[in-house]
Amino acid sequence: MEEKTVQLKAKPRYALLDELRGLALVSMMAYHAMWDLVYMFGVWAPWFWGLPALLWQQITSWVFILLSGFCVGMGRRPIRRGLVVFAGGALVTAVTALFMPADLVLFGVLTFLGSAMMLTGLLRPALDRLPAWAGLVGSAAFFVLTYEVNNGYLGFGGWVIAELPGALYRDFLMTYLGFPGPGFYSTDYFSLLPWLFLYWVGYFLYRLAGQARLEGLRRSLCPPLGWMGRHSLLLYLLHQPAIYGGLTLLSFAGVLG
């Protein structure tokens, strides 16, 4: 009998996850455009200084970080991917330090996501020994517990569990971990604590769901958003210069007053 070679077709991507990432990216771009209008071009928008803008920023960030943690379980080389994303964060820091020092981005979201990918890759054997439900509950609990470490205490919002020692808030390394030192300033600050725990909530959600339950996510609803989601790193690096350049042209044209 003649032997036949059976070629298995690669399964399509989880298109809906790409599209949700693309939607979060659009929201982030819109928020940054609004931030530029208010803080760099002097547009009067009192609502942007209050709760609506805070909720907008927080929800977008939470979705982006949860999705990244959820999807890291699907990748085979999180450490290599993390290095690429971390390098993107370093590029953003260098560009803002050189050309926009008043709007410096230090320890921004790309630096955090790259760090979280690498740490998850290194700690994956230990993380995978935990039952998925226990990892999910524990990560969520630690995220709530450490949510306000940047502000000097354990707790969430106005709920204060314990004040943290001032000695923790002293230097560059501690700022990276989540304890910003005196005089620290960044227009985009995502420290390891508390955000690593939210990232791991996404990681354990993926494990808890299992691949069989995710098959429905392979269908596509909005291909353009999916394209954006697949190229999110490049678009993130390019969006702020593009937005700033466009707003500058509008300002020169008198559209922004």
Secondary structure, 3 states (H helix, E strand, C coil): CCCCCCCCCCCCCCHHHHHHHHHHHHHHHHHHHHHHHHHCCCCCCHHHHCHHHHHHHHHHHHHHHHHHHHHHCCCCCHHHHHHHHHHHHHHHHHHHHHHCHHHCCCCCHHHHHHHHHHHHHHHHHHHCCCCHHHHHHHHHHHHHHHCCHHHCEEEECCEEEEECCHHHCCCHHHHHHCCCCCCCCCCCCCCHHHHHHHHHHHHHHHHHHCHHHHHHHHCCCCHHHHHHHHCHHHHHHHHHHHHHHHHHHHHHCCCCC
